[in-house]
Amino acid sequence: MYLKRIFFLSIFVGLILMGSFSFYVYQVMFSSNTNFSENYKYIYIKTGTNYADLIEQIKPELINIDHFDVLAKRKMFKPKPGKYIIKKEMSNNEIINSLRSKNITVNVVFNNVKNMNELAGIIAKQIELDSISFLSFTKDTFFENKGFDVKNILSMYIPNSYNFYWNTDIREFNDRMFKEYTKFWELNNRETKAKKMGMTKKEVMILASIVFEESNANIDLPKIAGVYMNRLKNNWKLQADPTVKYAAYQTEKYKASIIKRVLNKHLKINSPYNTYKFYGLPPGLISMPSIQAIDAVLNFEKHNYFFFAADPDNPGKHTFAKTLAEHKKNARKLHRYLNKKGIRK
């Protein structure tokens, strides 16, 4: 009788222990362990993050970091760099599975970029790459091997939205950008059109950057491109105001200023980018042209106009002229408008 009691007591205690252990396992593995009210949280694991770093990083997002730690070690979890998502009421098991194998992508978007410094800053805000590493890589032979020089590296980055892993490194990023650049020129016979125009891809991009700066609203772009093509074909100076502004901004005197109106003093700046002073295209891009501006150059409007000026009566649009006399008339109208608005420099 006594032995029977001990036997049943042992079984009872065992069941309690098993139940307690099962409940503990359930708590560790399957109970919700998130500590935020939002529907989800993004977790960015930087390259080089170790397990201890990750524990400190995610501790505020979890109810019980010890339970997470127990299961993570049991599953031999090691952090991998990337962007991950933790959804509200996820269990530790689900969180670990997400952090282990569900690196999600981000859309990297850039346009209206003035130079490589600006592009570096924009990219660094969207993926793990820092701007210093981005700019340092421009000295790599990668670009020279692909046919780009320091003045035209910007032309490799076609403005658009691209899907990347957040932890993409600098070489992977630029490999992808060159593939996108190559694909862009293969589409819609763009490279063939450039050759028929007697221009290289680099020259098209330089002219497109000027055309884009003439009309950021993408109005009259093919017509403006046609004016510049007429000037180039007839060996005229381009006399493009945006190139003068660009030349000015490279100097200490104008670096921190905003030029709203190109004046005679600006036309005297001695720079290969000053197309009032030198014939032909400038040596490099003055900004990142939009896809619309690039296509405007490749499909420029054929006409007999050699001049154009902003139309004060139609914001964003332009008046075009075939003769200098006509152009002077249009220019006077624009100057009166600028004077009236108090725009004198």
SULSUL-V367667 format. One record per helix or strand of 3 or more residues. SS is the DSSP state (H for helix, E for strand). FROM is the first residue (numbers start at 0). LEN is the number of residues. Records with the same first field share a line. If there is no record, write none. Layout:
BEGIN
SS->FROM-LEN + FROM-LEN
END
This chain:
BEGIN
H->1-28 + 50-11 + 64-10 + 91-10 + 115-9 + 130-9 + 140-5 + 152-4 + 169-27 + 200-14 + 220-13 + 240-9 + 263-4 + 290-8 + 323-17
E->39-6 + 81-6 + 104-6 + 159-6 + 306-4 + 317-4
END
